[in-house]
Amino acid sequence: MTAAMSETVAFDPDALRAKYREERDKRIRADGNDQYVDVSGDFSHYTDDPYVEPGFTRDAIERQVEVLIIGGGFGGMLAAARLRESGIDDLMIVEKGG
């Protein structure tokens, strides 16, 4: 940490970074992605959307927009809200779920 930096922050960034690494290392599992259950076989129904009729389809929407947001979860909705607050109204959210 530089002298100029120590005058502007009230903590040691290097110590904080080391602490976060230490805590992260406690959570990382040796089996990596193998810890997750494959969504096939008995678990394949978990990918079905319970709010959409089986086999539902609709025509594609073709539209030019200034901003396209992929995903209508919390992050996508928040991004859309912030863009609207910034004056960008020409946007679309694309969401897989029904």
VEXBA-121525 format. One line per 3 residues: number of its first residue (from 1); their letters; for each residue z, y, x of N, C-alpha, C, CB. Coordinates in Angstrom, 1 decimal, always signed. Glycine has a CB too. Example, Ala and Ser with C-alpha at 12.3 -4.5 7.8 and 13.67 -1.06 7.14 Angstrom:
<sites>
1> AS> +7.8:-5.7:+13.2:+7.8:-4.5:+12.3:+7.8:-3.3:+13.2:+9.0:-4.5:+11.3 | +7.1:-2.2:+12.8:+7.1:-1.1:+13.7:+7.9:+0.0:+12.9:+5.7:-0.6:+14.1
</sites>
This chain:
<sites>
1> MTA> +0.0:-1.2:+0.9:+0.0:+0.0:+0.0:+0.0:+1.2:+0.9:+1.2:+0.0:-1.0 | -0.8:+2.2:+0.6:-0.9:+3.4:+1.4:+0.2:+4.4:+1.0:-2.3:+4.1:+1.2 | +0.4:+5.3:+1.9:+1.5:+6.3:+1.7:+1.1:+7.2:+0.4:+1.7:+7.2:+2.9
4> AMS> -0.1:+7.5:+0.3:-0.6:+8.4:-0.9:-0.3:+7.6:-2.2:-2.0:+8.8:-0.7 | -0.6:+6.3:-2.1:-0.4:+5.5:-3.3:+1.1:+5.4:-3.7:-1.0:+4.1:-3.1 | +2.0:+5.3:-2.7:+3.4:+5.1:-3.0:+4.0:+6.4:-3.6:+4.2:+4.8:-1.7
7> ETV> +3.3:+7.5:-3.5:+3.7:+8.8:-4.1:+3.3:+8.9:-5.5:+3.2:+10.0:-3.3 | +2.3:+8.1:-5.9:+1.7:+8.2:-7.3:+2.2:+7.1:-8.2:+0.3:+8.2:-7.2 | +2.7:+6.0:-7.7:+3.2:+4.9:-8.6:+4.6:+4.6:-8.3:+2.3:+3.6:-8.5
10> AFD> +5.3:+4.1:-9.3:+6.7:+3.9:-9.2:+7.0:+2.4:-8.9:+7.5:+4.3:-10.4 | +6.0:+1.6:-8.5:+6.2:+0.2:-8.2:+5.3:-0.2:-7.1:+5.9:-0.6:-9.5 | +5.6:-1.4:-6.5:+4.7:-1.9:-5.4:+3.6:-2.8:-6.0:+5.6:-2.7:-4.4
13> PDA> +2.4:-2.3:-6.0:+1.3:-3.1:-6.6:+1.1:-4.5:-5.9:+0.0:-2.3:-6.5 | +1.3:-4.5:-4.6:+1.2:-5.8:-3.9:+2.3:-6.8:-4.4:+1.3:-5.6:-2.4 | +3.5:-6.4:-4.6:+4.6:-7.2:-5.1:+4.3:-7.7:-6.5:+5.9:-6.5:-5.0
16> LRA> +3.8:-6.8:-7.3:+3.5:-7.1:-8.7:+2.4:-8.1:-8.8:+3.1:-5.8:-9.5 | +1.3:-7.9:-8.0:+0.2:-8.9:-7.9:+0.7:-10.3:-7.5:-0.9:-8.4:-6.9 | +1.6:-10.3:-6.5:+2.1:-11.6:-6.0:+3.0:-12.3:-7.1:+3.0:-11.4:-4.8
19> KYR> +3.7:-11.5:-7.8:+4.5:-12.0:-8.9:+3.6:-12.6:-10.0:+5.5:-11.0:-9.5 | +2.6:-11.9:-10.4:+1.7:-12.4:-11.4:+1.0:-13.7:-10.9:+0.6:-11.4:-11.8 | +0.6:-13.8:-9.7:+0.0:-15.0:-9.1:+1.0:-16.2:-9.2:-0.5:-14.8:-7.7
22> EER> +2.2:-15.9:-8.9:+3.2:-16.9:-8.9:+3.4:-17.4:-10.3:+4.6:-16.3:-8.4 | +3.5:-16.6:-11.3:+3.6:-17.0:-12.7:+2.4:-17.7:-13.2:+3.9:-15.8:-13.6 | +1.2:-17.3:-12.8:+0.0:-17.9:-13.2:-0.1:-19.4:-12.6:-1.3:-17.2:-12.7
25> DKR> +0.3:-19.5:-11.4:+0.3:-20.8:-10.7:+1.3:-21.8:-11.4:+0.7:-20.7:-9.3 | +2.3:-21.3:-12.1:+3.2:-22.2:-12.8:+2.5:-22.8:-14.1:+4.5:-21.4:-13.3 | +1.6:-22.0:-14.6:+0.9:-22.4:-15.9:-0.4:-23.3:-15.7:+0.6:-21.2:-16.7
28> IRA> -1.0:-23.1:-14.5:-2.3:-23.8:-14.3:-2.0:-25.3:-14.1:-3.0:-23.3:-13.0 | -2.7:-26.1:-14.9:-2.5:-27.6:-14.9:-3.5:-28.2:-13.9:-2.7:-28.1:-16.3 | -3.1:-29.3:-13.3:-3.9:-30.0:-12.3:-5.2:-30.7:-13.0:-3.1:-31.1:-11.6
31> DGN> -5.0:-31.0:-14.3:-6.1:-31.7:-15.0:-7.2:-30.7:-15.5:-5.6:-32.5:-16.2 | -7.0:-29.4:-15.3:-8.0:-28.4:-15.7:-8.6:-28.6:-17.1:-9.1:-28.5:-14.7 | -9.9:-28.6:-17.2:-10.5:-28.7:-18.5:-10.3:-30.1:-19.2:-12.0:-28.4:-18.4
34> DQY> -9.9:-31.1:-18.4:-9.7:-32.4:-18.9:-8.5:-32.4:-19.9:-9.5:-33.4:-17.8 | -7.7:-31.4:-19.9:-6.5:-31.3:-20.8:-7.0:-31.1:-22.2:-5.6:-30.2:-20.4 | -8.2:-30.7:-22.5:-8.7:-30.4:-23.8:-9.3:-31.6:-24.5:-9.6:-29.2:-23.8
37> VDV> -9.1:-31.7:-25.8:-9.7:-32.8:-26.6:-11.1:-32.5:-26.9:-8.8:-33.1:-27.8 | -12.0:-33.4:-26.7:-13.4:-33.2:-27.1:-13.5:-33.2:-28.7:-14.3:-34.3:-26.5 | -14.2:-32.2:-29.2:-14.4:-32.2:-30.7:-15.5:-33.1:-31.1:-14.6:-30.7:-31.1
40> SGD> -15.3:-34.4:-31.0:-16.3:-35.4:-31.4:-15.5:-36.5:-32.0:-17.2:-35.9:-30.3 | -16.1:-37.5:-32.7:-15.5:-38.6:-33.3:-14.5:-38.2:-34.3:-14.7:-39.4:-32.2 | -13.2:-38.6:-34.2:-12.2:-38.3:-35.2:-11.9:-36.8:-35.3:-10.9:-39.0:-34.9
43> FSH> -12.3:-36.0:-34.3:-12.0:-34.6:-34.3:-13.2:-33.7:-34.6:-11.5:-34.2:-32.9 | -14.4:-34.3:-34.9:-15.6:-33.6:-35.2:-15.5:-32.6:-36.4:-16.7:-34.5:-35.3 | -14.7:-33.0:-37.3:-14.5:-32.1:-38.5:-13.9:-30.7:-38.2:-13.7:-32.8:-39.6
46> YTD> -13.3:-30.6:-37.1:-12.7:-29.3:-36.7:-13.7:-28.2:-36.5:-11.8:-29.5:-35.5 | -15.0:-28.6:-36.2:-16.0:-27.6:-36.0:-16.7:-27.2:-37.4:-17.1:-28.2:-35.1 | -16.3:-27.8:-38.5:-16.8:-27.5:-39.8:-16.1:-26.2:-40.3:-16.7:-28.6:-40.8
49> DPY> -16.9:-25.4:-41.0:-16.3:-24.2:-41.6:-15.9:-24.5:-43.0:-17.3:-23.0:-41.6 | -14.6:-24.5:-43.4:-14.2:-25.0:-44.7:-14.6:-24.0:-45.8:-12.7:-25.1:-44.7 | -15.1:-22.8:-45.5:-15.4:-21.8:-46.5:-16.9:-21.7:-46.8:-14.9:-20.4:-46.0
52> VEP> -17.7:-22.6:-46.2:-19.2:-22.5:-46.4:-19.6:-23.9:-47.0:-19.9:-22.2:-45.0 | -20.5:-23.8:-48.0:-21.0:-25.0:-48.6:-21.8:-25.8:-47.5:-22.0:-24.7:-49.8 | -21.6:-27.1:-47.4:-22.4:-27.9:-46.5:-23.9:-27.7:-46.7:-22.0:-29.4:-46.6
55> GFT> -24.6:-27.5:-45.6:-26.0:-27.3:-45.6:-26.5:-25.9:-46.0:-26.6:-28.3:-46.6 | -25.5:-25.0:-46.1:-25.9:-23.6:-46.5:-26.8:-23.0:-45.4:-24.6:-22.7:-46.7 | -27.8:-22.3:-45.8:-28.7:-21.6:-44.9:-29.1:-20.3:-45.6:-30.0:-22.4:-44.5
58> RDA> -29.6:-19.3:-44.9:-30.1:-18.1:-45.4:-31.2:-17.6:-44.5:-29.0:-17.0:-45.6 | -32.0:-16.7:-45.0:-33.0:-16.1:-44.1:-32.4:-15.3:-43.0:-34.0:-15.2:-45.0 | -33.2:-15.3:-41.9:-32.7:-14.6:-40.7:-32.8:-13.1:-41.0:-33.6:-14.9:-39.5
61> IER> -31.9:-12.3:-40.4:-31.9:-10.9:-40.5:-32.6:-10.3:-39.2:-30.5:-10.3:-40.7 | -33.6:-9.6:-39.4:-34.3:-8.9:-38.2:-34.1:-7.4:-38.3:-35.8:-9.3:-38.2 | -33.3:-6.9:-37.3:-33.0:-5.5:-37.4:-32.7:-5.0:-36.0:-31.7:-5.3:-38.3
64> QVE> -33.2:-3.8:-35.7:-32.9:-3.2:-34.4:-31.6:-2.4:-34.5:-34.1:-2.3:-33.9 | -30.7:-2.5:-33.6:-29.4:-1.8:-33.6:-29.2:-1.2:-32.2:-28.3:-2.7:-34.1 | -28.3:-0.2:-32.2:-27.9:+0.4:-30.9:-27.0:-0.5:-30.2:-27.3:+1.8:-31.2
67> VLI> -26.0:-1.1:-31.0:-25.1:-2.0:-30.4:-25.0:-3.3:-31.2:-23.7:-1.3:-30.2 | -25.0:-4.5:-30.5:-24.8:-5.7:-31.2:-23.6:-6.4:-30.6:-26.1:-6.7:-31.0 | -22.6:-6.7:-31.5:-21.4:-7.3:-31.1:-21.4:-8.7:-31.5:-20.1:-6.5:-31.8
70> IGG> -21.2:-9.6:-30.5:-21.2:-11.0:-30.8:-19.8:-11.5:-31.0:-21.8:-11.8:-29.6 | -19.5:-11.9:-32.2:-18.1:-12.4:-32.6:-17.4:-11.4:-33.4:-17.3:-12.7:-31.3 | -16.9:-11.9:-34.6:-16.2:-11.0:-35.5:-14.7:-11.3:-35.5:-16.7:-11.3:-36.9
73> GFG> -14.2:-11.7:-34.4:-12.7:-11.9:-34.3:-12.1:-10.6:-34.0:-12.4:-12.9:-33.1 | -10.8:-10.6:-33.6:-10.1:-9.4:-33.4:-10.8:-8.4:-32.4:-8.7:-9.7:-32.9 | -11.2:-9.0:-31.3:-11.9:-8.2:-30.3:-13.2:-7.5:-30.8:-12.2:-9.0:-29.1
76> GML> -14.0:-8.3:-31.5:-15.2:-7.8:-32.1:-15.0:-6.7:-33.1:-16.0:-8.9:-32.7 | -14.0:-6.9:-33.9:-13.7:-5.9:-35.0:-13.1:-4.6:-34.3:-12.7:-6.4:-36.0 | -12.3:-4.8:-33.3:-11.7:-3.6:-32.6:-12.8:-2.9:-31.9:-10.6:-4.1:-31.6
79> AAA> -13.7:-3.6:-31.2:-14.8:-2.9:-30.5:-15.7:-2.1:-31.5:-15.7:-3.9:-29.8 | -15.9:-2.7:-32.7:-16.7:-2.0:-33.7:-16.0:-0.7:-34.2:-17.0:-2.9:-34.9 | -14.7:-0.9:-34.4:-13.9:+0.3:-34.9:-13.9:+1.4:-33.8:-12.4:-0.1:-35.1
82> RLR> -13.8:+1.1:-32.6:-13.8:+2.1:-31.5:-15.1:+2.7:-31.4:-13.3:+1.4:-30.2 | -16.2:+1.9:-31.5:-17.5:+2.5:-31.5:-17.8:+3.5:-32.6:-18.6:+1.4:-31.5 | -17.3:+3.1:-33.8:-17.4:+4.0:-35.0:-16.7:+5.3:-34.7:-16.9:+3.3:-36.2
85> ESG> -15.5:+5.2:-34.1:-14.7:+6.4:-33.8:-15.4:+7.3:-32.8:-13.3:+6.0:-33.3 | -16.2:+6.6:-32.0:-17.0:+7.4:-30.9:-18.3:+7.9:-31.5:-17.2:+6.5:-29.7 | -18.5:+7.7:-32.7:-19.8:+8.2:-33.3:-21.0:+7.3:-33.3:-20.1:+9.4:-32.6
88> IDD> -20.8:+6.0:-33.0:-21.9:+5.1:-33.0:-21.8:+4.3:-34.3:-21.8:+4.1:-31.7 | -22.7:+4.5:-35.2:-22.7:+3.9:-36.5:-23.7:+2.8:-36.6:-22.9:+4.9:-37.6 | -24.7:+2.8:-35.7:-25.8:+1.8:-35.7:-25.4:+0.6:-34.9:-27.1:+2.4:-35.1
91> LMI> -24.6:-0.3:-35.6:-24.1:-1.5:-34.9:-24.1:-2.6:-35.9:-22.7:-1.3:-34.3 | -24.0:-3.8:-35.3:-24.0:-5.0:-36.2:-23.1:-6.0:-35.5:-25.4:-5.6:-36.4 | -22.3:-6.8:-36.3:-21.4:-7.8:-35.8:-22.1:-9.2:-36.2:-20.0:-7.7:-36.3
94> VEK> -22.3:-10.0:-35.2:-22.8:-11.4:-35.5:-21.7:-12.4:-35.4:-24.0:-11.7:-34.6 | -21.4:-13.1:-36.5:-20.3:-14.1:-36.5:-20.8:-15.4:-37.0:-19.2:-13.6:-37.4 | -20.5:-16.5:-36.4:-20.9:-17.8:-36.8:-20.2:-18.2:-38.1:-20.6:-18.8:-35.7
97> GG> -18.9:-17.9:-38.3:-18.2:-18.4:-39.4:-18.6:-17.8:-40.7:-16.7:-18.1:-39.2 | -18.3:-18.5:-41.8:-18.7:-18.0:-43.1:-17.7:-17.0:-43.7:-18.8:-19.1:-44.1
</sites>
